[in-house]
Amino acid sequence: MNEIVLEVSNLDVSYQLSGKRVLKAVQNVTFELKRGETIGIVGESGCGKSSLVKAIAHLPKPSFGQVTLNGVNLGELNSRNLRESRKSFPIVFQDPISSLNPRRTVLQLVAQPLKIQKIGNAKERAEMAIKMLEKVGISAELHGRRPYELSGGQCQRVSIARALVTGPSILICDEPVSALDVSVQAQILNLLEDLKQEFQLSILFVSHDLGVVKNISDRVMVMYLGKVVELADANEIYGNPQHPYTKLLLESIPGSNKGRVRPVHGVGIDLPSPLNPPSGCAFSSRCAFVLEHCKVEEPKLQLIDKEHQVSCHLTAKTVSAKA
């Protein structure tokens, strides 16, 4: 668990829009992923989660920063080597049906990455695909079917098999259960946990719901308007959240008895536009504990206890007073 398989340093993702406008989707994100570890990346839609994991996979390359996979700087690879390296960090996408080619059978879909990476001959690829389909719970009678003949949960199992068939060290899951029924979500999450243990996978698991990532994550990274506002061990996030935004997300979990954070100054609780974020702390317009200082100076992500990092003036002030 101490071996670092992925290092992300000062990652920025910007998009050039019309009228010379620039959307800063991800700003200055830095973290490490250990072998066999799952990091849950959470936040509302539009906070930059998907842009972050796609930039890690260089789909497309980040605007700034460095991604190092198993000691190799992906930014220094040419197109051919980068394409080859992607077998080590495939992505499982949100919509399991639309992400699969409707013209191919289940067996063809899972064998395709092996063909692209030139692994084995046709017979060997089929055998490897069959074994992986068995691992994810897709029976032989479904191997000749096409995606539109399967349920959403079955399609997501096929997507996971397709991602794992090349033997990756990291699995990137971009909202993999958000389009599924609650009962099916639990099955897919349990499957991912079993596969993680069997193959010693490291997982980046993106979700807008802290409730979904609770049992699958070793650490949780909370993002807001493209920035990391809290990163800590999962037990710390759920038992001792420090950032007001993390607390708001926890209180929005169905079944929570804490009640929602009330709107501040009549502004409401909608996410501000990333094209025009508030000055100072980006969360200041929604924070129930906002100080005047928060509206002027942006807080820095800093270590407050062991591996618990928080970007909040109020937390920093409390930690400083204790010291």
FENSULHU-V876849 format. One line per field, one symbol per residue. psi: psi as a letter, one per 20 degrees, with the letter a starting at -180 (. if undefined). A space follows every 50 residues. Layout:
psi->???
//
This chain:
psi->iipphpppolpqoqpprqkjqponhpolpprqprpjqpppoqrrpjijgh hghhhhjlmaqqhqappoolipohiiqrgghgghhiiimrpprgohgiip oiiqrgghghhghhggjloragghggghggghhhhjkorhiihjrrhijr rggghhggggghhihjlrhppponlijhjqqghhghghghghgghgggjl qppoopqiohhhigiiqgqpppqpliqpipprqghgghhlqhphhghggh iippipjhqqpqqpkjhajqprpihmqqrcphjhiipikprhhhigppqq oqphodkopqnphgghggghhh.
//
